Amino acid sequence: ADLDDTTMSQVYNSTAETYASRSAVDETKGVLMLYEGSIVNAVYFSTSAGLTANAEEAWGSEYPYLKAKLETENPSTVDFSKEETFDNFIDTSSVNGISNTEFFENNKQFFRWHVSYTTEELESAISAVLEDRMASNPDNFEIIETPATKEDAELTSSPTDADGFLYEKIGDLKNIQVTSRYSGGTIEELTLTGTKATMIVHGQTNFRQMLNPSKQTIVCQGGRSISGWTSLPSNFYYIQKTDKGYTVKGGGFGHGIGLSQYGAEILAGKGYGYKQILEHYYTGITFSE
């Protein structure tokens, strides 16, 4: 097989093979993961926020074995389409009587994270990528012109070279919020309200890249700070308006569909075999020998 050291295969950072890794390959050689007789699309990601996502919601493609479920030893489903339910889960790491400690990755750094912006910083961050995002997938953006009110006219500043592409489209940013969320927790629709127009955004890549945190600090659980990223860690987030601007509060690292690598590691540490781990992440699968 042709493999490389990127997300197209596996970012293993040229880590040397070990006895354990060789044994894992040898012991599973020839075993296929199947769903109704066909080989599955065994997608995976780094770290969950305590739940996995429905593939059809995030990608628009139906994979019956890639279903949303809570990342606990007794997985269940929760409807996260109500924003209050999701926001509270991110803030408290508990839902439906399930406590923080029951989620596999509760002590991993990306289990929870946040990024803060002033309004001007967020406008600049979005402007830096918006034109390219709109050019690459124009159908995911809708701009609705709104009649200017007296208040809007007073809020709208005179345009300058620094105002950027976002200003051209909607004027000064008045608010940004998640206006629709899928039951599996991922964002369905993001709305930016400006003094001249409203922009409605769809698309999972847009949700992570639109809020381009390249000049911000991502603060992870445990206090570690990361900078220089051009994409948010995941789409499991909500946006809180603050006195200075906005804070994005989220959890997880990656698309959240299929197998969580850190979750699988934790299950292995609990004594689960590879088939049990795969059955946890891929619903209704069987194995060929």
C-alpha positions as CSV (number, residue, x, y, z in Angstrom):
1,A,0.0,0.0,0.0
2,D,1.1,3.6,-0.5
3,L,1.2,5.4,2.8
4,D,2.5,8.7,3.9
5,D,3.0,10.6,7.1
6,T,0.0,13.0,6.7
7,T,-3.7,12.9,7.6
8,M,-4.2,11.1,4.3
9,S,-2.8,8.0,6.0
10,Q,-1.6,8.5,9.5
11,V,0.5,11.2,11.2
12,Y,2.8,8.9,13.0
13,N,5.7,11.5,13.0
14,S,8.2,8.8,11.8
15,T,7.8,6.9,15.0
16,A,9.8,3.7,15.0
17,E,7.9,0.4,14.9
18,T,7.9,-1.6,18.1
19,Y,7.2,-5.2,19.2
20,A,3.6,-4.1,20.1
21,S,2.9,-2.5,16.8
22,R,4.3,-5.4,14.8
23,S,2.3,-7.8,16.9
24,A,-0.9,-5.9,16.3
25,V,-0.3,-6.0,12.6
26,D,0.5,-9.7,12.6
27,E,-2.4,-10.7,14.8
28,T,-5.0,-8.8,12.7
29,K,-3.6,-9.7,9.3
30,G,-6.4,-10.7,6.8
31,V,-9.2,-9.6,9.2
32,L,-11.7,-7.3,7.5
33,M,-14.2,-5.0,9.1
34,L,-17.6,-5.4,7.3
35,Y,-21.0,-4.0,7.3
36,E,-23.6,-6.1,5.5
37,G,-20.8,-7.9,3.6
38,S,-19.0,-4.8,2.4
39,I,-15.7,-3.3,3.7
40,V,-16.4,-0.3,5.9
41,N,-14.9,3.2,5.5
42,A,-13.0,3.1,8.8
43,V,-12.5,6.8,9.4
44,Y,-11.0,8.0,12.6
45,F,-10.0,11.2,14.4
46,S,-7.8,12.3,17.3
47,T,-9.8,13.2,20.4
48,S,-13.5,13.3,21.1
49,A,-15.4,15.9,23.1
50,G,-17.3,13.1,24.8
51,L,-19.3,12.1,21.7
52,T,-19.0,11.0,18.1
53,A,-20.9,12.5,15.2
54,N,-23.3,11.1,12.6
55,A,-21.5,10.9,9.2
56,E,-24.6,11.9,7.2
57,E,-25.0,15.1,9.3
58,A,-21.4,16.1,9.0
59,W,-20.6,14.9,5.5
60,G,-24.0,14.4,3.8
61,S,-23.2,10.8,3.1
62,E,-25.1,7.9,4.6
63,Y,-22.8,5.4,6.5
64,P,-25.1,3.3,8.8
65,Y,-22.2,2.2,10.9
66,L,-20.9,5.8,11.6
67,K,-23.4,7.0,14.2
68,A,-23.4,9.6,17.0
69,K,-23.0,8.2,20.5
70,L,-21.6,9.2,23.8
71,E,-18.0,8.2,24.5
72,T,-18.7,6.1,27.6
73,E,-18.4,2.3,28.3
74,N,-22.2,2.1,28.0
75,P,-22.7,4.3,24.9
76,S,-26.1,6.0,24.4
77,T,-27.4,8.8,22.3
78,V,-28.4,12.4,23.2
79,D,-30.2,14.9,21.0
80,F,-27.8,17.9,20.9
81,S,-29.9,19.9,18.4
82,K,-31.1,22.2,21.2
83,E,-28.3,24.7,21.6
84,E,-28.8,24.9,25.4
85,T,-28.2,21.1,25.7
86,F,-25.0,21.3,23.8
87,D,-23.7,24.5,25.4
88,N,-24.3,23.1,28.9
89,F,-22.5,19.8,27.9
90,I,-19.4,21.8,26.8
91,D,-19.5,23.9,30.0
92,T,-20.1,21.0,32.5
93,S,-18.9,17.9,30.6
94,S,-22.0,16.1,31.9
95,V,-25.3,15.3,30.3
96,N,-28.4,13.1,31.2
97,G,-26.9,12.2,34.6
98,I,-23.6,11.1,33.0
99,S,-20.7,12.8,34.9
100,N,-17.4,14.2,33.5
101,T,-15.4,11.2,34.8
102,E,-17.4,8.7,32.7
103,F,-16.2,10.1,29.4
104,F,-13.1,8.3,28.1
105,E,-11.0,11.4,27.2
106,N,-12.0,13.6,30.1
107,N,-8.4,14.2,31.1
108,K,-7.0,14.8,27.6
109,Q,-6.0,18.3,26.7
110,F,-8.3,18.6,23.7
111,F,-11.4,17.3,25.6
112,R,-12.2,21.0,26.2
113,W,-10.6,24.1,24.7
114,H,-11.5,27.8,24.1
115,V,-10.4,30.7,22.0
116,S,-11.1,34.4,22.7
117,Y,-11.3,37.3,20.2
118,T,-12.1,41.0,20.4
119,T,-14.7,41.9,17.8
120,E,-12.0,43.6,15.7
121,E,-9.8,40.5,15.9
122,L,-12.6,38.2,14.9
123,E,-13.5,40.5,11.9
124,S,-9.8,40.4,10.9
125,A,-9.6,36.6,11.3
126,I,-12.7,35.9,9.2
127,S,-11.7,38.5,6.5
128,A,-8.3,36.7,6.1
129,V,-9.9,33.5,4.8
130,L,-13.5,34.5,3.8
131,E,-12.8,35.3,0.1
132,D,-11.0,32.0,-0.5
133,R,-13.7,30.0,1.4
134,M,-16.5,31.6,-0.6
135,A,-14.7,31.1,-3.9
136,S,-14.0,27.4,-3.2
137,N,-17.6,26.6,-2.1
138,P,-20.0,29.4,-3.0
139,D,-23.1,27.3,-2.5
140,N,-22.4,27.2,1.3
141,F,-22.7,31.0,1.7
142,E,-25.9,33.1,1.5
143,I,-25.9,36.8,2.0
144,I,-29.2,38.6,2.8
145,E,-29.2,42.3,2.4
146,T,-30.9,44.0,5.4
147,P,-32.4,47.6,5.4
148,A,-30.0,49.8,7.3
149,T,-31.5,51.2,10.5
150,K,-30.5,54.4,12.2
151,E,-28.6,52.4,14.8
152,D,-26.8,50.4,12.1
153,A,-25.8,53.6,10.3
154,E,-24.3,54.9,13.6
155,L,-22.5,51.6,14.1
156,T,-21.1,51.3,10.7
157,S,-17.7,52.9,10.4
158,S,-16.2,54.5,7.3
159,P,-14.5,51.7,5.2
160,T,-10.8,51.6,5.2
161,D,-8.3,49.2,3.6
162,A,-8.0,47.4,6.9
163,D,-11.7,46.6,7.1
164,G,-11.3,43.6,4.7
165,F,-13.5,41.3,2.8
166,L,-16.0,40.7,5.6
167,Y,-16.8,44.4,5.8
168,E,-17.5,44.4,2.0
169,K,-20.0,41.7,2.4
170,I,-21.9,42.5,5.6
171,G,-20.5,45.7,7.1
172,D,-19.4,45.8,10.8
173,L,-19.9,42.6,12.6
174,K,-22.8,42.8,15.1
175,N,-23.1,39.2,16.1
176,I,-22.0,35.7,15.2
177,Q,-23.8,32.6,16.5
178,V,-24.7,29.0,15.8
179,T,-28.3,29.1,14.5
180,S,-28.7,25.4,13.8
181,R,-27.1,22.3,15.2
182,Y,-27.4,18.6,14.2
183,S,-28.6,16.1,16.8
184,G,-25.1,14.6,16.9
185,G,-23.6,17.8,18.1
186,T,-21.9,19.2,15.0
187,I,-22.9,22.6,13.6
188,E,-25.4,22.8,10.8
189,E,-25.6,26.6,10.3
190,L,-23.5,29.6,11.4
191,T,-25.0,33.1,11.1
192,L,-23.0,36.4,10.9
193,T,-25.1,39.5,11.4
194,G,-23.6,42.8,10.1
195,T,-24.7,46.4,9.9
196,K,-25.4,46.0,6.1
197,A,-26.3,42.3,5.6
198,T,-26.6,38.9,7.2
199,M,-24.4,36.0,6.1
200,I,-25.5,32.4,6.6
201,V,-22.8,29.7,6.4
202,H,-22.9,26.0,5.9
203,G,-20.1,23.4,5.5
204,Q,-18.0,21.6,8.1
205,T,-14.7,22.9,6.7
206,N,-16.0,26.4,6.8
207,F,-17.1,26.1,10.4
208,R,-13.5,25.2,11.4
209,Q,-11.6,27.6,9.1
210,M,-13.9,30.6,9.1
211,L,-12.9,31.6,12.6
212,N,-9.3,31.3,11.6
213,P,-7.4,31.4,14.9
214,S,-3.9,31.9,13.4
215,K,-3.3,35.0,15.5
216,Q,-5.1,33.8,18.6
217,T,-4.2,31.4,21.4
218,I,-6.1,28.2,21.8
219,V,-6.3,27.4,25.5
220,C,-6.7,23.7,26.1
221,Q,-7.9,21.8,29.1
222,G,-5.1,21.8,31.8
223,G,-3.9,25.2,30.7
224,R,-1.7,24.4,27.7
225,S,-1.7,27.1,25.1
226,I,-1.3,26.5,21.3
227,S,-0.9,29.2,18.7
228,G,-0.4,29.4,14.9
229,W,-3.3,27.2,14.0
230,T,-5.4,28.2,10.9
231,S,-8.4,26.0,11.9
232,L,-10.3,25.4,15.1
233,P,-9.7,22.0,16.6
234,S,-13.2,20.7,15.9
235,N,-16.8,21.7,15.0
236,F,-18.0,20.8,18.4
237,Y,-18.2,24.3,19.7
238,Y,-20.5,27.2,20.5
239,I,-19.9,31.0,20.5
240,Q,-20.3,33.2,23.5
241,K,-20.6,36.9,23.2
242,T,-18.5,38.8,25.8
243,D,-17.9,42.4,26.8
244,K,-14.8,42.5,24.6
245,G,-15.9,40.4,21.7
246,Y,-16.4,36.6,21.5
247,T,-15.2,33.4,23.0
248,V,-15.4,30.1,21.2
249,K,-15.9,27.2,23.6
250,G,-15.5,23.7,22.3
251,G,-14.2,20.2,22.7
252,G,-12.4,17.5,20.7
253,F,-9.8,17.4,17.9
254,G,-10.8,16.3,14.5
255,H,-14.0,15.6,12.6
256,G,-15.5,13.4,15.3
257,I,-16.7,10.6,13.0
258,G,-15.8,7.0,13.6
259,L,-13.0,5.9,15.9
260,S,-11.4,8.2,18.4
261,Q,-7.7,7.4,18.6
262,Y,-7.3,8.5,22.3
263,G,-10.6,6.8,23.1
264,A,-9.4,3.6,21.6
265,E,-6.1,3.8,23.6
266,I,-8.1,4.2,26.8
267,L,-10.3,1.3,26.0
268,A,-7.3,-0.9,25.3
269,G,-5.9,0.2,28.7
270,K,-9.1,-1.0,30.3
271,G,-8.5,-4.5,28.7
272,Y,-10.8,-4.3,25.7
273,G,-9.7,-6.4,22.7
274,Y,-9.5,-4.9,19.2
275,K,-12.8,-6.3,18.1
276,Q,-14.6,-4.9,21.1
277,I,-13.0,-1.5,20.5
278,L,-14.0,-1.5,16.8
279,E,-17.5,-2.6,17.6
280,H,-17.8,0.3,20.0
281,Y,-17.0,2.9,17.3
282,Y,-18.5,1.2,14.2
283,T,-22.1,0.3,14.8
284,G,-23.4,-3.1,13.5
285,I,-20.1,-4.4,12.0
286,T,-18.9,-7.9,11.6
287,F,-15.4,-9.4,10.9
288,S,-14.1,-11.7,8.3
289,E,-11.3,-14.1,9.3
